[in-house]
Amino acid sequence: MATKLANPLISKANRHVTINPPKMCQPIGAMYATLGIDKAVPLVQGSQGCCTYVRYQFNRHFKEPVNIAVTSFHEDAAVFGGRRNLIEGIRNLVLRYSPTVIGVITTCSSETIGDDIEAFIKEAYKKLSEELSSEAANSVYIVPIHTPSYAGTHVKGYDTATISYVKYFAKKKEENGKAYIIPGMINPGDIEEIKHILDLMKIDYSVLFDISKTLNSPLMPPKPLYPEGGTPYSELEDSANGKVAVALCPHAGGSAAKYLESEFGVKSMLGPFPVGVANTDRFIENLSQVYEVEIPYELKVERGLLLDAMADTCQYTMMKKAAVFGDPDIVIGVTRFLCELGMDVKVVETATPSPTFTDEIKAIFDEYNIEGEILVDSDLYEFEYLAKEAGVDVVLGNSKGVEVTKSIKCPLVRIGFPVYDRVGYFRYGITGYKGSIWLLDLIVNTILDYSYPHDKLHQ
């Protein structure tokens, strides 16, 4: 049974501030999901800062321009409400960009003043019909997504957006037998790796909220109004007729998968995030059972290559002390993989409130007889304190961990979102066997870069 390290600092009752929180607001998660829909534009019902901050985060991580609109709240909207801003904003978007889908994403200001978003959208449809035509009005789908910034995190925002879209679009028709993958806030490289696995298994599938092309698009003239790729809204409609809905990250997309099951009888599969050996095995075995297909030889080879890579590098990873922070599902998956590598995980942390995170991490710790700290709804101040006390050798997390690792004096392996002090990380997935090999190489090379063994006996 896992036990905890001495921790005199961190009684929540004695703390009244959050220091260096590794989380973002709900709207950014909703925008992340919206950008994975073909010809969709997130329309932020709030101030310009709510949009500028998010575009900055996406630009820094993906190195791509993104179309995000904002209704540009000023003092008058804060006092009198955002009705006029939203109706005019929708009109301008339709006239200038002809989107197929508009996701109206609320913020703390619009939720606090009590904007009736659904009523405003009805008025906007009426205005479009009167000014343009009923056909023009009916050509755009406007979906309300309630994401107050003062509640939850970006993970919750993504989850809320996925269920909002599925509830809006999904319609029961003839069963199509497809697997609908809800990826969560992962990288384009991760989604490409999942597609690679499903292609090898010859499973008919569709990725919902697919950012693999929209946030990793080629530079080719002429520049299109919208990047190619993204999930067509017709696939969202047809998700009610699938065989299975797979939420790779249950905290970000699990609600939509459960809704499809309860409302339409589509079997839901909630995780695990497929990184490492055991979790990737479960992902593939679950699909193999549902579709009654043999696991292809190519995947067995990839699994063998991962095991070979683990054996080749065990002298660098065995008993190394590690700490992990980030989004809950990614942290859970990576923690299991670190244990598979023989590493001693001392601290895990997520800033997202979760009813299951602690139990899932405890189960992993107990399985590998590890004693470590588990932090939920916490910040990097606590994380840094405990990681330093434990004397960790390496930290895994996003770029917000740079200053933490400088203080602890250990290297940082960058995973998750956002990674803004390195380039290209979004291109490479950590999912599947192949992605896990890349993550393993990243961990070992980062450790070696920081401190190469002087005796060179490990060569």
Phi, psi and omega in degrees: 000133181292141174240167186254152175285161175300134187215078184283348190279320213254042171282122183300330180296336182263005182237138183235011180223159170250128184244122178055063181285130178271056180212164177232177187279165182303316185304327182294325176292321178295322178292322179304314180292318183297323180291353175265010178251138183299128177053042177251146177233126171286129176246111186273120178271083183183201183276167182298329180296328180295335180265318184296317180300317183290316178300322178298317180296315180295317180298319182292323184277309187266347184056037181231145170287146179228144177270107174229125181259157181219145180275000168056066177294135167236196186300322184295321179293323180295330181271312188260357180099164186258022182302306183298318181301316185290315182297316179292324180296316178297317179301313181296320180298314182296318182291321188266328188241349180044053180289156173276323182229135170241121174264110180275110189252116182280165181229185180297320184292314182290328177287323182293319181279355172080034177303132177271084188299317182298318179293322179296321181294321177299319178295322180295319177299318180297318180295320179296319179296319182289319185277323183253270176193165179294328178295318180295320180294321182282354182276352180238137178257121183249116189247119176282135179228114185268111183224072178300131188289341184275000180233142177068194180226187178301329179295314177297321179298319177296315181298316179297319180296317183296317180287329177296315180293317182295317178298323182288317190263319195301129180225133182284123175224218179281139181297138182248352176074007184282157167263126178256116184263124174252106195284329189086187185275070179244176188274160173306321179298325177296316181294320178299323180291321177296318177299320179302316180295314182293324176297316179297326181277356179056043177261133176285125187214168171215134176267119176276144180058055189271102180267006188297334177252322185293333179247020172205069188254152181286154175269099184220126176285152352283152180291122180286158177296323177234145175293150175293156178099192187087156183280123175298148180297336179296329177289326175295321176299317187280353182298340178290347186249011182281174179268325181210143174246118186252114174264106181297325179240096187303329179290338182235081180125347180297325181297320179294318179297318180293325178296316180298326179289311185290325186271326188233000178077017176281123183299130179262143177230109187258098179070192357282163175298117191282079173233144183085187186280301188296315182292322177292321175304313183296317180301313183289317180297319179300314179293323179299320180289316182298318185261000177052051178239150176288146174287122187294153182301323182301322179289326177295324176295315180298322178296318179296323178295323177295314179299321179296318179296323179294320179292322182293335188242010186297334180292339180268337185255333186302124177067009173292137180276130184231158173223144185227138172221160178145203180292143193303315184291322178293319179297318179298313181295315182292323179300316178298318180297318178299321177295322177298331179277001180082014181276156183257099185278115186265326182218133170233143185215139167225142179272352181272124176302137184210133177280348187243345188303310184298315181296320182292319178291320179301319180298321178292314180301315180296320181299324183255011178053051182251141174253115183210164178269142178238119181244128178236142181054044187241189180228175184284348175294311176297315182302313181297317181301312183288323179295320178294318180297325180280347180067047184292152180267337183203146177242141174243128180175186181277187187293347176293349180271002184300310182293328177299313183289331174296320180291318182285336184068058174210165182279160178245125171265117187276122174221162174083199183227133003262150169243106187242356179253015172218161179249151167086356184297331182293340182286336189248127181271154173255004181274157178073179180292317181294317178296324180293326175297317179297318179295319178298313178301319181298316181297310185294314181294327177294318177297316181293323177300323185282321183206097179278137182301125184293329183280350177058017180288345184268006183294000000 
